[in-house]
Amino acid sequence: MSLTHFDPSHYDTQLAGKKARLAELLAPFAAPEPAVFDSPREHYRLRAEFRLWREGEERHYAMFDPGDKRQPILLDDFPIASERINRLMPQLKAAWQNSAALAFKLFQVEFLTTLAGDALITLCYHRPLDAFWQTAAEQLAAELGASIVGRSRGQRIVVGRDYVEEELEVAGRRFRYRQPEGAFTQPNGVVCQKMLNWAFEALGERDDDLLELYCGNGNFTLPLATRVRRVLATEISKTSVNAALANLDDNGVDNVTLVRLSAEELTQALNEVRPFRRLAGIDLKGYDFGSVFVDPPRAGMDPDTCELTRRFERILYISCNPETLAANIAQLHDSHRIVRCALFDQFPYTHHMESGVLLERR
């Protein structure tokens, strides 16, 4: 996001433009009018990353407009970031100004926070981290009430935990999530909670099984698992898989089988193109899949995976790129129709938008 675009007084106009854009992309498929889920105007982003810029003897938080890496925008606060991040920014700056062990060759700072109030700070260095750094980091973590991760080439030192803990409420039940440092998490927690509730309602209560592709840390898996008999979920990132397994255990969700495969690999397995050792002991033919849930990366589903979803009565699709969403729907439109759609404003003041559709077999 260009910082020059941040103007809460323009928020409603920008959101209306996104709604019109999504409606335009889905119009060829006779989609209903999208439900719109807005964002807080400020303090909505739960993670932020800053480079450090030296002027004289002092380092400042810095960001850059896209395409210009030479002219920094120096920051004392960051109004789109969570209130916790804004409180931590001056405290951390004062700490590195007063500690050579923390400041020496520090070049980047990353914050990760949660609606539940947890915080983790990653400090990135162009030098090896030693015992003096660890002592200073332990003192800093205690003062800030946050975990600290130090990173340099070939090193990763954790003070506290290497994840934050989040709590999100879906249909009156609170789900707890471990969100690991360095792994993908939804940046806008308020809107994420709205997405989870929409998906929960859209799927409905089912007496059959759910296939989930791109499950990440189990963000959607936990609430959706309570709506079906069983879930087979896949994710390729080892860090995300480990977090998802912990989250399933922490929440007592025991009807999910999680496999570390890409969507493309699972498609090959279901099509019996090739066997996979990671599926040993899993009876794919024993599942009675009625629905598939997908939350793919910006590129959308590849053609083979998209074709796989055609087999299901219901396709619940969360997308971070409406153009690739429309392309995937075009492939499925002859067999499925859109019965629900929604816009989730995860990224205010940018052109990016998150959207959701429920497709049912014609």
VOMARMI-348108 format. One record per residue: residue number from 1; residue in three letters; x, y, z of N, C-alpha, C in turn. Coordinates in steps of 0.05 Angstrom, whole numbers. Layout:
N
   seq   type     n_c1     n_c2     n_c3    ca_c1    ca_c2    ca_c3     c_c1     c_c2     c_c3
   NUM    ALA        X        Y        Z        X        Y        Z        X        Y        Z
...
! end
This chain:
362
   seq   type     n_c1     n_c2     n_c3    ca_c1    ca_c2    ca_c3     c_c1     c_c2     c_c3
     1    MET       17      -24        0        0        0        0       18       25        0
     2    SER       13       44      -18       26       70      -17       15       85        6
     3    LEU       32       96       23       23      111       46        7      135       39
     4    THR       11      146       14       -3      169        6      -33      163        0
     5    HIS      -40      137       -2      -67      129       -7      -84      125       18
     6    PHE      -71      127       41      -85      123       66     -101      148       74
     7    ASP     -127      146       71     -145      168       78     -172      156       86
     8    PRO     -177      153      112     -202      141      120     -227      154      109
     9    SER     -226      180      103     -249      194       92     -257      184       65
    10    HIS     -238      170       51     -244      159       24     -251      130       25
    11    TYR     -252      118       49     -255       89       51     -281       79       37
    12    ASP     -304       91       43     -329       81       32     -329       82        1
    13    THR     -317      103      -10     -316      105      -39     -299       83      -51
    14    GLN     -276       78      -38     -258       57      -48     -271       29      -46
    15    LEU     -286       25      -24     -299       -1      -20     -321       -5      -41
    16    ALA     -336       17      -47     -356       15      -68     -344        8      -95
    17    GLY     -320       19     -101     -306       12     -126     -299      -17     -127
    18    LYS     -290      -28     -105     -283      -57     -104     -308      -74     -109
    19    LYS     -330      -66      -96     -355      -81     -100     -363      -81     -130
    20    ALA     -361      -58     -142     -368      -55     -171     -350      -73     -188
    21    ARG     -324      -73     -181     -305      -89     -196     -311     -119     -194
    22    LEU     -317     -128     -170     -323     -156     -166     -349     -164     -181
    23    ALA     -369     -147     -178     -394     -152     -192     -390     -153     -222
    24    GLU     -373     -136     -233     -367     -136     -261     -354     -162     -270
    25    LEU     -335     -172     -254     -321     -197     -261     -339     -221     -259
    26    LEU     -359     -221     -241     -376     -244     -238     -402     -241     -254
    27    ALA     -407     -219     -266     -432     -215     -282     -436     -235     -304
    28    PRO     -415     -244     -318     -420     -264     -339     -431     -291     -329
    29    PHE     -429     -295     -302     -438     -320     -291     -464     -318     -275
    30    ALA     -478     -295     -280     -504     -290     -267     -502     -292     -237
    31    ALA     -481     -281     -225     -477     -283     -196     -496     -264     -182
    32    PRO     -505     -272     -158     -521     -253     -142     -504     -229     -133
    33    GLU     -517     -208     -123     -502     -185     -114     -485     -194      -90
    34    PRO     -459     -186      -90     -442     -195      -69     -448     -182      -42
    35    ALA     -448     -198      -21     -448     -187        6     -421     -174       11
    36    VAL     -421     -151       25     -397     -136       30     -390     -135       59
    37    PHE     -366     -143       66     -356     -143       93     -333     -124       95
    38    ASP     -338     -102      109     -318      -80      110     -297      -85      131
    39    SER     -277      -67      131     -255      -69      150     -255      -45      169
    40    PRO     -243      -48      192     -238      -23      207     -222       -4      190
    41    ARG     -226       22      194     -212       42      178     -183       46      186
    42    GLU     -177       40      211     -150       42      221     -144       18      239
    43    HIS     -118       13      243     -108       -7      262     -119      -35      256
    44    TYR     -121      -41      230     -132      -67      222     -111      -88      216
    45    ARG      -86      -79      210      -66      -98      201      -50     -109      224
    46    LEU      -50     -136      227      -38     -149      250       -8     -155      246
    47    ARG        2     -151      223       31     -154      219       42     -132      202
    48    ALA       67     -126      206       80     -104      191      110     -109      191
    49    GLU      122     -101      169      151     -104      165      164      -78      157
    50    PHE      186      -71      170      199      -45      165      229      -50      160
    51    ARG      240      -36      141      269      -34      139      277      -12      158
    52    LEU      303      -12      166      314        9      183      331       27      165
    53    TRP      329       53      169      343       73      153      360       90      172
    54    ARG      386       92      166      403      107      184      406      136      174
    55    GLU      402      154      192      408      183      188      425      192      211
    56    GLY      450      198      204      469      205      226      474      180      242
    57    GLU      471      183      268      475      160      286      449      146      294
    58    GLU      427      154      282      401      144      290      388      127      268
    59    ARG      376      105      276      361       88      257      331       94      260
    60    HIS      317       94      237      288      100      237      274       77      223
    61    TYR      249       72      230      232       55      215      227       67      187
    62    ALA      228       51      166      225       62      139      209       43      122
    63    MET      194       55      104      180       40       83      186       55       57
    64    PHE      179       42       35      184       54        8      159       51       -9
    65    ASP      153       71      -25      132       69      -45      141       49      -66
    66    PRO      122       34      -77      130       14      -98      146       28     -121
    67    GLY      168       15     -129      184       26     -151      205       46     -143
    68    ASP      206       53     -118      226       73     -109      239       63      -83
    69    LYS      261       50      -85      275       39      -62      297       58      -52
    70    ARG      299       81      -64      321      100      -56      311      122      -37
    71    GLN      286      128      -38      275      150      -22      257      138        0
    72    PRO      267      136       24      251      124       45      229      142       56
    73    ILE      208      131       66      188      145       82      193      137      111
    74    LEU      203      156      127      210      150      155      185      152      172
    75    LEU      183      133      191      158      130      206      164      130      236
    76    ASP      146      143      251      145      140      280      122      122      288
    77    ASP      101      121      272       79      103      277       68       94      250
    78    PHE       48       77      251       38       65      226        8       60      230
    79    PRO       -9       79      222      -37       78      231      -53       55      220
    80    ILE      -45       42      198      -60       18      190      -53       -7      206
    81    ALA      -31       -6      221      -23      -29      237      -38      -29      263
    82    SER      -38      -53      276      -53      -56      301      -44      -36      322
    83    GLU      -61      -31      341      -53      -13      363      -30      -25      378
    84    ARG      -28      -51      380       -5      -63      395       21      -57      380
    85    ILE       21      -59      353       45      -53      338       53      -24      342
    86    ASN       33       -6      342       39       22      346       50       28      374
    87    ARG       41       13      394       53       17      420       81        6      422
    88    LEU       86      -16      407      112      -29      408      134      -13      393
    89    MET      126        1      372      145       14      355      164       33      370
    90    PRO      153       52      386      172       70      400      187       56      422
    91    GLN      175       36      435      189       21      456      213        6      445
    92    LEU      209       -7      422      231      -21      409      253       -2      400
    93    LYS      245       20      388      264       40      378      281       50      401
    94    ALA      269       56      424      284       65      448      303       43      457
    95    ALA      295       18      455      312       -4      464      337       -7      446
    96    TRP      334       -5      420      358       -8      403      376       17      405
    97    GLN      364       40      410      380       64      413      397       63      439
    98    ASN      388       48      458      402       46      484      419       21      487
    99    SER      420        4      466      434      -22      468      450      -27      443
   100    ALA      476      -27      445      493      -33      422      489      -62      413
   101    ALA      484      -80      433      480     -108      427      455     -113      409
   102    LEU      434      -97      413      410      -99      397      413      -84      371
   103    ALA      427      -62      371      428      -44      347      448      -52      326
   104    PHE      470      -65      333      492      -69      315      483      -86      291
   105    LYS      484      -73      267      477      -86      241      449      -97      241
   106    LEU      431      -84      256      402      -90      254      392      -76      229
   107    PHE      379      -90      210      370      -77      185      340      -80      180
   108    GLN      326      -98      194      298     -101      189      284     -111      214
   109    VAL      259     -102      217      242     -109      240      215     -118      229
   110    GLU      205     -140      240      178     -151      233      162     -154      258
   111    PHE      137     -145      257      118     -148      279       96     -167      271
   112    LEU       88     -184      290       65     -202      286       49     -201      311
   113    THR       23     -192      309        6     -190      332      -21     -204      327
   114    THR      -38     -205      347      -63     -218      344      -85     -201      357
   115    LEU     -110     -207      350     -133     -195      363     -134     -202      393
   116    ALA     -123     -226      399     -122     -235      427     -101     -221      444
   117    GLY      -84     -204      431      -65     -188      447      -37     -199      447
   118    ASP      -31     -220      433       -4     -232      433       13     -216      413
   119    ALA       40     -218      417       58     -203      399       85     -218      397
   120    LEU       96     -217      373      123     -228      368      138     -209      350
   121    ILE      163     -204      356      180     -186      341      204     -201      330
   122    THR      208     -199      304      231     -211      291      252     -190      284
   123    LEU      276     -193      293      298     -174      288      318     -188      270
   124    CYS      323     -175      247      340     -186      226      367     -171      225
   125    TYR      389     -187      223      416     -175      226      434     -184      203
   126    HIS      454     -167      198      476     -173      179      501     -181      195
   127    ARG      497     -197      215      520     -206      231      512     -230      248
   128    PRO      531     -246      258      524     -268      276      513     -258      302
   129    LEU      495     -272      314      483     -265      340      498     -280      362
   130    ASP      505     -266      383      522     -278      404      507     -277      431
   131    ALA      521     -285      452      509     -286      479      501     -258      489
   132    PHE      516     -237      481      508     -210      489      482     -202      477
   133    TRP      478     -210      451      452     -205      438      430     -220      453
   134    GLN      434     -245      459      413     -261      471      405     -250      499
   135    THR      425     -241      514      419     -229      540      402     -204      537
   136    ALA      410     -187      518      394     -163      513      366     -169      503
   137    ALA      364     -189      486      338     -196      475      320     -208      497
   138    GLU      331     -223      515      314     -234      537      304     -212      554
   139    GLN      321     -192      560      312     -169      576      290     -153      561
   140    LEU      294     -149      535      275     -135      519      248     -149      518
   141    ALA      248     -175      515      224     -191      513      208     -188      539
   142    ALA      222     -189      562      208     -186      588      196     -158      591
   143    GLU      211     -137      582      201     -110      584      177     -105      566
   144    LEU      176     -117      542      155     -112      523      132     -131      526
   145    GLY      135     -153      540      115     -174      542      109     -187      515
   146    ALA      131     -191      500      129     -202      473      151     -222      469
   147    SER      147     -241      450      169     -259      442      187     -245      422
   148    ILE      212     -253      422      232     -242      403      245     -265      388
   149    VAL      247     -261      361      262     -280      345      285     -264      332
   150    GLY      309     -273      335      332     -261      322      340     -278      298
   151    ARG      344     -264      275      352     -278      251      377     -265      239
   152    SER      395     -283      231      418     -275      214      424     -299      197
   153    ARG      443     -296      179      448     -318      160      456     -343      175
   154    GLY      440     -364      172      445     -389      185      438     -391      214
   155    GLN      425     -370      225      418     -369      253      389     -361      257
   156    ARG      377     -373      277      350     -366      285      348     -371      315
   157    ILE      347     -350      331      346     -353      360      319     -343      370
   158    VAL      305     -361      385      278     -354      394      279     -348      424
   159    VAL      269     -325      432      266     -317      460      236     -317      465
   160    GLY      226     -336      481      198     -339      485      187     -361      466
   161    ARG      168     -353      449      156     -372      430      161     -363      402
   162    ASP      161     -382      383      164     -374      355      137     -373      341
   163    TYR      116     -368      356       89     -365      345       73     -346      364
   164    VAL       52     -335      353       33     -320      369        7     -337      371
   165    GLU       -9     -330      391      -34     -344      395      -57     -325      389
   166    GLU      -76     -335      373      -99     -319      365     -124     -334      374
   167    GLU     -146     -318      379     -172     -329      384     -192     -316      365
   168    LEU     -208     -332      351     -228     -322      333     -254     -335      339
   169    GLU     -276     -320      338     -302     -331      344     -318     -336      319
   170    VAL     -328     -361      317     -344     -369      294     -370     -382      305
   171    ALA     -393     -370      298     -419     -380      306     -420     -386      336
   172    GLY     -409     -367      351     -411     -369      380     -389     -386      393
   173    ARG     -372     -400      378     -351     -416      389     -324     -402      384
   174    ARG     -307     -402      404     -281     -390      402     -260     -412      394
   175    PHE     -245     -406      373     -224     -425      364     -197     -412      369
   176    ARG     -178     -428      379     -151     -418      385     -132     -427      363
   177    TYR     -115     -409      355      -96     -414      333      -68     -407      341
   178    ARG      -49     -424      335      -20     -417      336      -13     -407      308
   179    GLN       -1     -383      307        7     -372      281       37     -368      282
   180    PRO       52     -385      267       81     -386      269       94     -361      256
   181    GLU      117     -354      267      134     -333      255      143     -342      228
   182    GLY      141     -325      208      150     -331      181      130     -346      164
   183    ALA      107     -355      175       87     -369      159       64     -350      152
   184    PHE       49     -358      132       27     -341      124        4     -341      144
   185    THR       -6     -318      151      -30     -315      166      -46     -292      154
   186    GLN      -72     -292      158      -89     -270      147      -81     -244      162
   187    PRO      -75     -223      147      -65     -198      160      -86     -182      175
   188    ASN     -111     -185      166     -133     -168      177     -151     -186      194
   189    GLY     -146     -186      220     -160     -205      237     -190     -201      239
   190    VAL     -199     -176      239     -228     -171      241     -242     -182      216
   191    VAL     -230     -177      193     -242     -187      168     -239     -217      166
   192    CYS     -217     -228      175     -214     -257      175     -237     -270      190
   193    GLN     -244     -259      213     -266     -270      229     -292     -269      214
   194    LYS     -296     -248      199     -320     -246      182     -320     -266      160
   195    MET     -296     -271      148     -294     -292      127     -301     -319      138
   196    LEU     -291     -326      162     -296     -352      174     -325     -356      179
   197    ASN     -339     -336      189     -367     -338      194     -383     -341      168
   198    TRP     -375     -326      147     -389     -329      122     -386     -357      110
   199    ALA     -361     -367      111     -356     -394      100     -371     -415      116
   200    PHE     -372     -412      142     -386     -431      160     -415     -432      152
   201    GLU     -427     -408      148     -456     -407      141     -460     -417      113
   202    ALA     -443     -410       95     -446     -418       67     -445     -448       63
   203    LEU     -426     -461       77     -424     -490       75     -449     -504       86
   204    GLY     -459     -495      108     -482     -508      120     -475     -533      135
   205    GLU     -494     -545      148     -489     -570      163     -493     -593      144
   206    ARG     -473     -610      142     -473     -632      123     -469     -659      137
   207    ASP     -479     -680      124     -475     -707      135     -455     -723      118
   208    ASP     -440     -709      101     -419     -722       85     -392     -710       91
   209    ASP     -373     -714       73     -345     -706       79     -336     -682       62
   210    LEU     -316     -669       72     -305     -645       59     -276     -649       51
   211    LEU     -269     -641       27     -241     -640       18     -233     -611       20
   212    GLU     -210     -606       33     -199     -578       34     -172     -578       22
   213    LEU     -168     -559        2     -142     -555      -10     -130     -529        0
   214    TYR     -104     -528        3      -90     -504       12      -99     -496       40
   215    CYS      -97     -514       60     -109     -509       86      -93     -491      104
   216    GLY      -67     -486       97      -51     -468      114      -49     -479      143
   217    ASN      -52     -461      162      -50     -469      190      -76     -478      202
   218    GLY      -95     -484      184     -121     -493      193     -141     -471      199
   219    ASN     -136     -447      188     -153     -424      193     -183     -430      188
   220    PHE     -189     -441      165     -217     -448      158     -223     -477      167
   221    THR     -203     -493      169     -207     -522      175     -222     -526      201
   222    LEU     -214     -511      222     -225     -516      248     -256     -511      248
   223    PRO     -266     -488      240     -295     -485      241     -310     -502      221
   224    LEU     -299     -505      196     -313     -521      176     -315     -550      184
   225    ALA     -295     -560      199     -296     -588      208     -320     -594      226
   226    THR     -330     -574      239     -353     -578      256     -379     -580      241
   227    ARG     -378     -575      214     -402     -576      197     -405     -601      181
   228    VAL     -385     -619      182     -385     -643      165     -377     -667      181
   229    ARG     -380     -691      168     -373     -716      181     -343     -718      185
   230    ARG     -328     -715      162     -299     -717      163     -287     -697      143
   231    VAL     -261     -690      147     -247     -672      129     -221     -685      121
   232    LEU     -215     -684       96     -188     -690       86     -176     -664       77
   233    ALA     -154     -655       90     -143     -629       84     -114     -632       74
   234    THR     -105     -615       56      -78     -616       46      -65     -588       48
   235    GLU      -39     -589       52      -22     -565       53        6     -573       47
   236    ILE       21     -557       32       49     -565       24       70     -554       43
   237    SER       64     -531       57       84     -519       74       86     -535      100
   238    LYS      111     -544      106      115     -560      131      109     -544      156
   239    THR      117     -518      156      111     -501      179       81     -498      184
   240    SER       66     -494      162       37     -491      165       24     -517      173
   241    VAL       34     -540      162       23     -566      170       27     -571      200
   242    ASN       51     -565      210       56     -569      239       38     -551      256
   243    ALA       34     -526      247       16     -508      262      -13     -518      261
   244    ALA      -22     -528      237      -49     -538      235      -53     -562      253
   245    LEU      -34     -580      254      -37     -604      271      -39     -595      300
   246    ALA      -23     -576      309      -25     -566      336      -52     -552      341
   247    ASN      -61     -537      322      -87     -524      325     -110     -543      327
   248    LEU     -109     -564      311     -130     -585      312     -130     -598      340
   249    ASP     -106     -604      350     -104     -616      377     -113     -597      399
   250    ASP     -104     -572      397     -111     -552      418     -141     -548      420
   251    ASN     -156     -550      397     -184     -545      397     -201     -570      398
   252    GLY     -188     -593      401     -203     -618      404     -218     -626      379
   253    VAL     -208     -618      356     -221     -625      330     -208     -651      321
   254    ASP     -223     -673      320     -212     -699      316     -222     -713      291
   255    ASN     -236     -698      273     -247     -711      249     -233     -702      224
   256    VAL     -208     -692      227     -192     -682      204     -168     -699      200
   257    THR     -163     -708      175     -138     -720      167     -123     -700      150
   258    LEU      -99     -694      158      -83     -673      145      -59     -686      131
   259    VAL      -55     -681      105      -34     -693       90      -17     -671       78
   260    ARG       10     -674       79       27     -653       67       32     -660       38
   261    LEU       13     -650       22       14     -652       -7        5     -626      -19
   262    SER       14     -620      -43        4     -597      -57      -24     -604      -69
   263    ALA      -39     -584      -77      -65     -589      -90      -61     -606     -115
   264    GLU      -39     -600     -130      -34     -614     -155      -28     -643     -149
   265    GLU      -13     -649     -128       -6     -677     -121      -31     -692     -112
   266    LEU      -48     -679      -96      -73     -693      -88      -91     -698     -112
   267    THR      -92     -680     -131     -107     -684     -155      -97     -709     -169
   268    GLN      -70     -712     -171      -59     -736     -184      -67     -762     -168
   269    ALA      -67     -759     -142      -74     -783     -125     -103     -791     -129
   270    LEU     -121     -771     -129     -149     -777     -133     -155     -787     -161
   271    ASN     -139     -779     -180     -143     -788     -208     -128     -814     -213
   272    GLU     -115     -824     -191      -99     -849     -193      -77     -848     -214
   273    VAL      -66     -824     -217      -43     -821     -235      -18     -833     -223
   274    ARG      -15     -829     -197        9     -840     -184        3     -842     -154
   275    PRO       16     -861     -140       12     -863     -111       31     -845      -96
   276    PHE       25     -838      -71       42     -822      -54       46     -835      -27
   277    ARG       71     -837      -18       76     -849        7       63     -835       30
   278    ARG       59     -808       27       46     -793       49       16     -800       51
   279    LEU        5     -814       32      -23     -822       33      -25     -852       42
   280    ALA       -3     -864       50       -4     -892       59      -23     -894       83
   281    GLY      -40     -914       82      -59     -918      104      -84     -901      102
   282    ILE      -86     -883       82     -110     -867       79     -127     -878       56
   283    ASP     -152     -885       62     -169     -897       42     -185     -874       28
   284    LEU     -174     -864        6     -187     -842       -8     -215     -849      -18
   285    LYS     -218     -875      -26     -244     -883      -36     -265     -886      -14
   286    GLY     -256     -886       11     -274     -889       33     -288     -863       41
   287    TYR     -279     -840       29     -291     -814       35     -316     -811       18
   288    ASP     -336     -798       29     -360     -791       15     -361     -760       12
   289    PHE     -345     -750       -7     -341     -721       -9     -366     -708      -22
   290    GLY     -378     -690       -8     -400     -674      -20     -391     -646      -27
   291    SER     -370     -636      -13     -362     -608      -17     -332     -607      -18
   292    VAL     -322     -587      -32     -293     -581      -32     -290     -551      -25
   293    PHE     -270     -546       -8     -264     -518        0     -236     -512      -10
   294    VAL     -233     -490      -24     -207     -482      -35     -201     -453      -27
   295    ASP     -176     -448      -21     -167     -420      -15     -139     -418      -27
   296    PRO     -138     -417      -54     -112     -419      -68      -96     -393      -67
   297    PRO      -70     -395      -75      -54     -370      -77      -64     -352     -100
   298    ARG      -51     -330     -104      -61     -310     -123      -64     -321     -152
   299    ALA      -48     -341     -159      -50     -353     -185      -75     -369     -190
   300    GLY      -91     -374     -168     -115     -390     -171     -109     -419     -173
   301    MET     -129     -435     -180     -125     -464     -183     -114     -469     -211
   302    ASP      -95     -488     -213      -86     -497     -239     -109     -512     -253
   303    PRO     -108     -515     -279     -131     -526     -294     -139     -554     -285
   304    ASP     -119     -571     -278     -126     -599     -269     -140     -598     -242
   305    THR     -130     -582     -223     -143     -580     -197     -171     -568     -200
   306    CYS     -174     -548     -217     -200     -536     -223     -219     -557     -234
   307    GLU     -209     -574     -251     -226     -595     -263     -234     -615     -241
   308    LEU     -216     -621     -223     -222     -639     -201     -246     -629     -185
   309    THR     -247     -603     -179     -269     -592     -163     -296     -596     -176
   310    ARG     -296     -600     -202     -322     -603     -216     -337     -628     -206
   311    ARG     -323     -647     -194     -335     -672     -185     -354     -667     -162
   312    PHE     -351     -645     -148     -365     -641     -122     -391     -626     -126
   313    GLU     -410     -632     -109     -436     -619     -110     -433     -589     -103
   314    ARG     -415     -583      -84     -411     -555      -75     -382     -549      -76
   315    ILE     -375     -525      -86     -348     -514      -86     -349     -488      -71
   316    LEU     -336     -488      -48     -333     -463      -32     -305     -452      -37
   317    TYR     -304     -428      -48     -279     -417      -59     -274     -390      -46
   318    ILE     -252     -388      -32     -242     -362      -22     -218     -354      -40
   319    SER     -219     -329      -49     -199     -320      -69     -186     -294      -60
   320    CYS     -160     -291      -64     -146     -265      -60     -141     -251      -86
   321    ASN     -151     -262     -108     -147     -249     -134     -173     -253     -151
   322    PRO     -190     -233     -154     -215     -237     -167     -212     -244     -197
   323    GLU     -190     -236     -209     -185     -243     -238     -182     -273     -241
   324    THR     -165     -285     -224     -161     -314     -227     -186     -329     -217
   325    LEU     -200     -318     -198     -226     -330     -190     -245     -331     -214
   326    ALA     -247     -309     -228     -265     -309     -251     -256     -329     -273
   327    ALA     -230     -331     -277     -220     -351     -296     -227     -379     -288
   328    ASN     -224     -386     -262     -231     -412     -253     -261     -417     -255
   329    ILE     -278     -397     -249     -307     -401     -251     -315     -405     -281
   330    ALA     -301     -391     -299     -306     -395     -327     -303     -424     -335
   331    GLN     -283     -438     -324     -278     -466     -330     -300     -484     -319
   332    LEU     -313     -475     -296     -333     -491     -283     -361     -484     -289
   333    HIS     -365     -462     -304     -392     -451     -306     -412     -469     -320
   334    ASP     -403     -487     -337     -422     -504     -351     -434     -525     -332
   335    SER     -420     -531     -309     -430     -551     -291     -440     -540     -264
   336    HIS     -430     -516     -257     -437     -504     -231     -446     -475     -234
   337    ARG     -463     -467     -216     -472     -439     -216     -466     -426     -189
   338    ILE     -462     -400     -189     -457     -385     -164     -483     -380     -150
   339    VAL     -484     -389     -125     -508     -384     -109     -504     -363      -87
   340    ARG     -478     -359      -80     -471     -338      -60     -445     -326      -68
   341    CYS     -441     -300      -63     -415     -288      -66     -412     -266      -46
   342    ALA     -387     -259      -40     -381     -240      -19     -355     -226      -25
   343    LEU     -352     -201      -16     -328     -186      -17     -319     -181       12
   344    PHE     -294     -188       17     -281     -184       44     -259     -164       41
   345    ASP     -260     -141       53     -240     -120       49     -216     -124       67
   346    GLN     -201     -145       61     -176     -150       76     -156     -128       74
   347    PHE     -155     -114       51     -133      -96       45     -143      -68       37
   348    PRO     -154      -53       57     -163      -26       51     -142       -9       39
   349    TYR     -151       10       23     -133       31       10     -115       19      -11
   350    THR     -120       -6      -19     -106      -18      -42     -127      -29      -61
   351    HIS     -117      -37      -85     -136      -50     -104     -141      -79      -98
   352    HIS     -126      -90      -79     -129     -118      -72     -155     -123      -57
   353    MET     -167     -147      -63     -191     -154      -48     -193     -184      -45
   354    GLU     -205     -193      -23     -211     -221      -18     -241     -225      -25
   355    SER     -247     -247      -37     -275     -253      -44     -281     -282      -39
   356    GLY     -307     -288      -38     -315     -315      -34     -339     -321      -51
   357    VAL     -341     -346      -61     -364     -355      -76     -371     -383      -67
   358    LEU     -397     -389      -68     -406     -416      -65     -419     -424      -91
   359    LEU     -408     -446     -103     -419     -456     -128     -433     -483     -122
   360    GLU     -455     -487     -135     -470     -513     -132     -474     -524     -160
   361    ARG     -476     -551     -160     -480     -564     -186     -507     -557     -198
   362    ARG     -507     -552     -224     -532     -545     -237     -552     -569     -237
! end
